[in-house]
Structure formats: C-alpha cells, structure tokens
Amino acid sequence: MTKTFGEYVRSRREELRLTDPSYSVRQVAYRIGVQPAYLSSVERGLQSPPSEEKIRLLARELNEDPDVLLAMAGKVSADLLEVIRTRPKLFARLIRELKHQPDRTIDHVTRQVRDGDW
C-alpha cells in the first residue's frame, strides 16, 4: 500500500527520531516555521499538505528529495511548472509517452538530453 504524504512524513520523521530526539513534531515544526498542531494534523491526514516552500523545508529537514515530497503532496515545483508552461503540448506529450516506460529508459533519455548525445 502506498503511503500518503502525511503518513510518509510521519514515518520518516519518527525513523529519524529513533536516533535523534530533535525530530519530535514540535521541534521539526519549529524548524520549518509551522505550528506543531498543524504538522501533526498534516501527518495524520487531517490537513492538506503545506505550501511548496514548507514542503521544501520539510524535505531538507528529513533529508528527502523535495520533488518526491511535492509529488506525494500532489504538487509540482514552481520551476518545473514554469518549464511546462513554456511548451505545454510538448511536455504533456513527453510525460504521457514516458509514463509507462521503465526507470532505466527514463534515465537513459535523461542522460542523452543532459549530455547532448542525440
């Protein structure tokens, strides 16, 4: 079963708390600039995920990839959204074509684009 954004954040935070007590809800909430009750509600799925800015801070706190947490929250980072907005039809087609491809194929395409190896 796939975890929700809140379940994932909570499990990751609790995992880190096993070796570092500074990963309590209260202390993590303080470090990312939200109320502990709000973070607790997000973790329990009672509140929607926070803003992109807060998710990025949370990702840094939890040593997670911000794009992964944003995707789990049903969001796309502002920089990616801007890229898509420049050529929406092309990027929509590209994403739809790649959605069923294995990771290795997507990695291969990414390397080719990055290295200019066409």
Steps between C-alpha positions, in 0.01 A plus 500: 500500500628845409538744786335839490709814527423532871564134576831514319613817677404358836674168440817672377500746792446220752775295336742790547374555854612150598860625496444875546237639738506835316262343247196538724192655339553813705863551404459418130196731483701776662788457254273520194292785640161340566303423815551150644124439496495580128787262420336230711172552309683476167669179610163350597338610173267745669650799317610542141875497439670834561628745239787424265732710715413303815527168317848597380600586858350174622689305233825660610422420865422137419782462247253419224470604136271804484359394162395166647324665795336756269373220276367310802318820595349523152710804413758595240786733584469853368811465284367186329161659451668794330687264266175320411324832439757595236406201278195332656406277207852364454558431869156346544569268206847415632373418849213291365737309271738431789247413769507125434870474420732330748727720712807392305348635178420834663854514644638426153296779339600740778870423452471547124332839544749610769806387305372620164546146369227487234 
